[in-house]
Amino acid sequence: MPATVLLLAAAPLGKGRLVDAAGVLPVLAAVAPAVLSGADTANVVELADPLEPQAVLTRLRAAAAAPAPLSVYIAGQLQLDRRQRLPHLALARTTPATVRYTALPWHWIREELRLRSAADTALVLDLHADDETWRYVAERGLDCGPHTAVYGRVAGSSGRRGPAEPAYMKAVATLLRSGYRPPLPALHEQAWARIAESRAGRDLVLAFPGGSTPAHPVDQGTRARALVARAVEPAPRVVEPDPHAAISAAVQGGRHGDAEVLAARYERLAVAACGPGSPEALHWAEVRADLAMFAGDAARSCRAWLAVAGARLAAGQSADSPAVETAVDRAHHQWGRITEAAPARELGPVLAQLRLRVPGRRQGALENVQQHLRELQTAP
């Protein structure tokens, strides 16, 4: 199967734009797909200044679900939402007041990539941020998931008028136009060397071969170095090597039953060691929900996501926390893919009750459930 390359350039239109993100796409698009991906063949998906976060999520989800190498190149702008103070990738219609509804939450990217392996998943980032967002990333890091290779930077304000240039990503693209893609660490070092003397602001360097990635500020002229990992919700370390790689291999090989058996085993171990509401147990419950989706069992996946959402709420997590919203959104998505009326009728009222507590970021989500339930009442 061909590899997948996702080219995403996004920034607000108007005076809130900090970076001319889309300006780098012609340079990236001129690179051969095989070089962009590091594979023999590749399909390239290009998103230039997209408007809707759900549209970006759909493309990312499809790319992440494919059992093939994935390279994601993102040039854009990070902003914090006013309610939860969480980083988002600003899109074309994003303003400071509408970040929560018009930007792509960064944790969505992490969630879509979390079942993949760092051996075949890479993020190359050139992100720009205002002072508040830059400080957030400097202090807390930019979590890209436990199994993703991450290289790039988060640039602070340069003090210049007008949008900045995605210089790091342009350097990457220029190097790749030679027709050769070196290993990502070497590509990162070469790109960084090209822009080191021209940088005008503060940079947080992202250079990690696989893991949740905090970023360290690098002063003018300082060379990039690899960073220490920090996992947000680590899986239980009960057996080595890491079972995620074995599960990923099973899914890619079409052995969905084997993947489910392994994940269920680790969930039982996590429950026994840490308790049913622990982050470790919930992690494996989410893995099993995703595995059901990969296996094409929408009803089982929906049921699992509903259980995860209920467990998180019962553990005291707020209805607008990212993990709860993600669980309900995924349950909703899987419910809409159930083809048989009986299980859809069974799970629909449970989802509707959850939607009353967790409306999510998409307007009309509860109304969508209620409308579909009415349609199911007349279905054979």
Order of alpha helices (4+ residues) and beta strands (2+ residues): beta-alpha-alpha-beta-alpha-beta-beta-alpha-beta-alpha-beta-alpha-beta-alpha-alpha-beta-beta-alpha-alpha-alpha-alpha-alpha-alpha-alpha
